Amino acid sequence: MALVWMPLALVNTTWTVWRAIRAYESLRSGACKLGVLERFGVDPADFHDLIMLLPAPPAFGRIWPWLWLAVPLGVLGTWLHHTVWDHMGLWLLGGLKERRGFRTSLVAEAEALRIAAVGTLLGFLGYLPVLGVVLALPLLLLDAYLWLFRGFALAARHRCELWRGIAATVVHAVLLGCFVLALFTLVLFMVRMAA
């Protein structure tokens, strides 16, 4: 898993960090249109004032050496994160009948993430100027399939029904979505309170 996923993750993370720094710089300079915030009751001028209180972005040259440490830790963290949540989802759905342990889920996730590296490779097409917009929906569907693909690996390794393995990854996704929505709501609430 590490030999396949690590180099792709390093390239993807480097490119993503570079783009994030550029996006943050344009957000601070006021070049981004923030009209969508008005729909959530946030004044774009107040949001811009809040952004200006944040520090300037660091130079990319100062960050990229740290990626050599952050990316392997991130890959390991992602592997363990997926394993814990998918294993818990499988347990909640009664898929651990044969009493196969956590190690079985670790192996299943490693196999699935090795294949999911293909999705990372194809995801680079999304960065192409015109082709990226055209391929946005197919790449999103591929991401969803690769998310569910872990369920196939879980079901095969734990020798349970396929629907239980796939549903375990869906439980994981639903919980993740709830946490993201709660964080988004909290941030909106904080921005409105700061105004």
DRENFI-162765 format. One record per residue (C-alpha): residue in three letters; x, y, z. Coordinates in steps of 0.2 Angstrom, whole numbers, plus 5000, padded with zeros to 4 digits. Layout:
ALAXYZ;...
# end
This chain:
MET500050005000;ALA501450125005;LEU502450094989;VAL500950134978;TRP500050264988;MET501450364995;PRO502250444980;LEU500550484973;ALA499950564989;LEU501550664990;VAL501350734972;ASN499450764976;THR499750854992;THR501150964985;TRP500051024971;THR498551044983;VAL499551144996;TRP500251254982;ARG498551294975;ALA497851324993;ILE499151454996;ARG498751544980;ALA496851534984;TYR497151605002;GLU498251744995;SER496851784982;LEU495551774997;ARG496551895007;SER496752014993;GLY494952024990;ALA495051954972;CYS493751814976;LYS491951844974;LEU491051804991;GLY489251834986;VAL488751654991;LEU489051705009;GLU487551825009;ARG486451675007;PHE487051615024;GLY486751785032;VAL488651835032;ASP489152005025;PRO490651975013;ALA491452135019;ASP491352075037;PHE492151905031;HIS493551995022;ASP493952095038;LEU493951935048;ILE495151855035;MET496252005035;LEU496551975054;LEU497351805050;PRO499151795046;ALA499851805028;PRO500151635020;PRO501951565022;ALA502951545006;PHE502851374998;GLY504751354999;ARG504551355018;ILE503151225018;TRP503651095005;PRO505051015015;TRP503850975029;LEU502750875017;TRP504050735017;LEU503550715035;ALA501750765034;VAL501250655019;PRO501850485027;LEU500950525043;GLY499450575033;VAL499350415023;LEU499650315039;GLY498250415048;THR497050395034;TRP497350215034;LEU497050195052;HIS495550315051;HIS494650215038;THR495050055047;VAL494350115064;TRP492750185057;ASP492450055044;HIS492749915057;MET491550005069;GLY490250015055;LEU490449835052;TRP490249795070;LEU488649905071;LEU487949805056;GLY488349635063;GLY489749595051;LEU491049535063;LYS490149365066;GLU491749255063;ARG492649355076;ARG493949415065;GLY494949545073;PHE495449725069;ARG497049665060;THR495849585047;SER495149755044;LEU496849835043;VAL497349715029;ALA495649745020;GLU495949935020;ALA497749915015;GLU497149815000;ALA495749934995;LEU496850094997;ARG498150014986;ILE496850004972;ALA496150174977;ALA497850254972;VAL497250234954;GLY495850354959;THR497250474965;LEU498150454949;LEU496650484938;GLY496150634950;PHE497650724942;LEU496550744927;GLY495450864937;TYR496850994938;LEU496851014919;PRO496051184914;VAL494651134902;LEU494650944904;GLY494550954923;VAL492751034922;VAL492150904910;LEU492850764920;ALA492250834937;LEU490650724938;PRO491550564932;LEU492950584944;LEU491650624958;LEU490750454954;LEU492450364954;ASP492850434971;ALA491150374977;TYR491450204970;LEU493250194977;TRP492450244994;LEU491250094993;PHE492649984986;ARG493349975004;GLY491649885008;PHE492049744995;ALA493749715004;LEU492949715021;ALA491649595016;ALA492849475008;ARG494149475022;HIS492849465036;ARG491849335026;CYS490149425029;GLU488849475017;LEU489349605004;TRP487949725009;ARG488649735026;GLY490349785020;ILE489749915009;ALA488449985022;ALA489949995034;THR490750125023;VAL489150215020;VAL488950225039;HIS490750295040;ALA490250425026;VAL488650475035;LEU489550505051;LEU490950605042;GLY489650705033;CYS488750745050;PHE490450805057;VAL490850915042;LEU489050995043;ALA489251025061;LEU490951105059;PHE490251215044;THR488851275055;LEU489951315069;VAL491151415058;LEU489651515050;PHE488951545068;MET490651615073;VAL490851725058;ARG489051795061;MET489551825080;ALA491151915075;ALA490252035064;
# end
